[in-house]
Amino acid sequence: MPNQAQMDKIKACQGFIAALDQSGGSTPKALRLYGIEEDAYSGDAEMYDLIHGMRSRIAQAPAFTGEKVVGAILFEMTMDREIDGKPTATYMWDERGVVPFLKVDKGLADEENGVQVMKPMPELDGLCERAVKAGVFGTKMRSVINAANAEGIKAIVAQQFDVGKQIIGHGLVPIIEPEVNITIADKSAAEDILLTELTVQLDALSDDQTVMLKLTLPEAANHYKSLVDHPRVASVVALSGGYSREEANTRLSQNTGMIASFSRALTEGLSAQQSDDAFNTMIGDTIDSIYQASIAG
């Protein structure tokens, strides 16, 4: 069973979820935006050391506490490492009051019917067992919608819920994330189809099955309000999807009950070259702006 204190914190929605789960493909870009070019490290080991250093610096910032940051999504290698001498998930909850989640997907399959489903996850059960032992509350897995294709969107949602039920079986709370690409011309139509398919799957869950949803900020304000209110949903969080922090915050504040789960918008403006004071001021201002947008809805 999920930790009740952590469940209460997530359901209260008094803050946002920090996405600190950049994986192998997106790590070089995240480091580059942080002021570390690819010629500054050699090989994956050094790359992951540097990204863990960035994540640790964020997690140890004075403003990064459960007062405004209710949860943090971790990459597998982050879960396996330590911050300030403690396993990362333990540090997040015990020292910062932040609920730990784990990214579990292994990337995206090639596009078919306008969507990219998740690649197979044959080691998921073992990873979930490790996550439970590490003190992780829930998981996150992402797939992508690139067109308003009813067949494709139905398939993507069905896969998310099939895997989600497997994760629930381990006592974890899955974050279902069918991202709608913000650049597509038929984004609004895709969101209509997605709402229908999500509702069908949620209505089919049993009373003891609880999920979270992570959704692209919609074109129409409060488009997903019925999902926010659904009894099987602990929380609906928004991904920034490439919007600037200002744009993402503006859209978020128009959606009642949705809270942020931003990655790029969280680290925007941070730099390895900043002094600790400058870094802590910047992340503090960022956390406050995302927090205000999250509770404004």
N, C-alpha and C positions, 0 to 999 in steps of 0.2 A: 504493500500500500504506500502511496506517496506520503511524504512528511506533511502532517496536517498544518503545522505552522507555516510551512512554505506554500502550501495550497491556499491558505487564507491570505497570504501576502500577494500571491498572483491574482486571486479573485478580486481583491480590493482595488487593483488597478491604480494605485497611487504612485505613479512613476512610470518608468519605461524599461525596456529590456535592451541591454547593450549587446550588439552582435560582434563578438571578438573571435569569429570562426573562419577567417580567411584560410583557405586550404592551399594545396600545392600550386594550382593554376593561378590563383589570385594573389598569392603572397608577394611575388616580385612587384606587382603594381602597388600593393598596399605599402610596401617598403619604399618604393619610389616616391609616393605621395608624402611619405614620412621623412623624406630627405636622404634616403639611403639608396644610391644607385647600384645596379647589378655588378659593377666592377669593384664594389666594396666588399664582396664576399665571394667565396669559392665553394660551390656545392650546396646540396640541400641542408646538410647539418648546420653549416654556418648561417644559412638563410633562416632556418627555423629558430636558431639561437637568437637572431636579431629580432624576429617577429615576436618571440616570447618576451624579449626585453621590452618591446613596445607595449605589449599587453600588460606586462607586470607594472610598467610605469603608469599606465592608465588605472589599473586596479588599485594601486597604492596611492593615487592622488587623493588629497583630503576630501574632495567633493564626491568621490566614487563610493557612496555608501547606500544602504537600503532606504535611506530617507527619500531619495529621488530615483535611484536605480534599483528596480525591484528584482531584476534577473540579468544573467549574463550567459550568452551562448558561447561555448568553448569548442575549439578544434580538438580532435583526439589527442594530438601531441601536447596540447596545452593541459588537458586533463591529466596526462601522464607526468607532467612536470610540477615544479613547486614554485610558489611565490613566498618570499620571505621565510623560507624554511618549512613551509607547510604545503601539502598537496593542494593543487589549485582550487578544486571544488570545495575542499574543507576551508581553505583560506577565504573564499568568496562568502560562504555562509557564516562561519564562526567569527571572522574578523571584520567583515564589511556588511553583513546582513543582506547579502545579495544571493538570490536563488540560482543555483547552477544548472545549466542545460548543456547538452552535448550534441553537436552536429554529427549525424550518423550516415548520411548518404555518401555514395562514392562517385558522385558526379552525374552528368546527364547523358542519356542515349542520343543517338542521332534523331533529327526531327522526322516525325511521321504524323500525318493528319494535323499539321500546324502546331504540334506540341513536342516537347522533349520530356519523356518520362525519365524516371531515375534508372540508373544502371542497376543490375542485380546486386544484392547485398548478402552473399552467402554466409558471411561471418557476423551477421547482425545479432544473433542470439548471444554469441560470446561477447560481443561489444557491449550489449545491454547488461550482461552479468557483471562485467568490469565496471560499468557506469554505476550500477547499484552499489557495488562495494566501495566505490570512490565517493559516494554521497551525492550523486547527481539526482536531480528531481525529475527532469524530463529530457526530451530529445528534439531535434529539429532536422527536417529533411526537405529538400527543395527540388521542385520540377518547374518547368517553364512553359507558358502558353504564348505562342507567337501569332495566333490567328483565332478568329471567332469560329472555330470548327467544332460543331457540337459533338461529333464522334470522338475527336481528339480530347476535348475537355472532359467528356465523360470518362474516358480511359485514364486520364491523368488523375482525376479525383478518386476513381475506384482504386487505383494503385496506392495512392496516398493512404486511404483508409484501410486497405488490406494490410499494409505494412504497419500502420498505426495500431491496429488491433494486436499484431504480434508484439509490439512494444508495450502496450498496455498489459499484456500477459506477464511482463517482467516487473510490474508495479511502477512503471514510469508513465509520465504524461507526455504524449507526442504533440509536437507543434507541426500541424499540417500546413505545408507551404507550397501552394500552386501559384507561383508568381506570374502575373500578367506583364508582359514586356511593355514598358511605358512608351516605346517608340512606334507601336503598331497603329495603323489607321483605324482599325475596327476595335479599339480597346474597350469602348463602352459596350459594344455588342458581346464581346468576349466575357465581360463582367456580368452581363445578364445571364448568360449560359452558366457561368461558374456559380453564381448564386443559387440557381436551380439545382445543379448537381451536388453542391455542398449540402443543401437543405435535405435532399433525398438521403444522402449518406448519414447525416446527423440524426435524422428521424428514425433511422434503422438501428442506431446504437442502443444497447441496453442501459438500464439505470446505473449500473456500476462502471460504465465506460465513459471516461471524460477526456476530451481533447482540447487543444488550443489551436487557433488558426493564425497564420501569418499571411497577410494579403497585401497586394499592391494598393497604394492609396487610390481610391476609385475616382472616376470622372464626375459622378453624381454624389454629392454629400449624403452621408448616411445610407448609402446603397446597401451596406452590409449590416444595418442596425438589427435586423431580425436574427442574424447570427450572433451578434453581441448578446442578445437576450435569450438565446437558445439554452435550455437546461443542461445540455450535454457539453457546453462550451465553457471552459474556465475563464478564458480571456481571448480577445481578438487583438492581435498586434499588427502594426503596419510596417511594411518594409519601404525604404526610401527609393529603391529601384533605380537609382541614378539621378533622381531629382537632387538639386542643391539642398543644403540644409534649410535655407530660407523657404524655398518652395515646398519642401516636405513638411516643415512645421506649419505652414499656412494651410496646406491641404488637411493635415492631421487635425488641426484645431476645429475643422468643420465637420468632423465625424465623431458623433457622440459615442463615448464608451470605448473607442479604439485608443490604444496606446502605442507608442513607437517601439520599433525594434530596428534601430538604424546601425549600419556598419560604416559606410563611407561618410555619411553625414555626421557620425560621431567623431571620427578622426580628422575631419576636414580642418586644416590649419595647424595641426600638430606637427612638430618637427623634432628630429633627433638632435638638432643643433640648438634647440631652445634650452635656456637655463631651467632648472627645476621650478623656479618661481614663475617664469613666463609660461612654461608648460602647464603648471597647476592652475594658473589664472585662466588660460585658454580652455582647458578641459572643464574647469569649473563653470565658465560662461556657457560653454556648449551644453553641458549637462543641464544647466538651469533652463536654457531656451527649449531644449527637447522636452524636459519635464513640464514646463508651462504649457507647451502645445498638447502634451499628452493628457493633462488634467483639464484642459480648456473645453474639450468636447462634452 
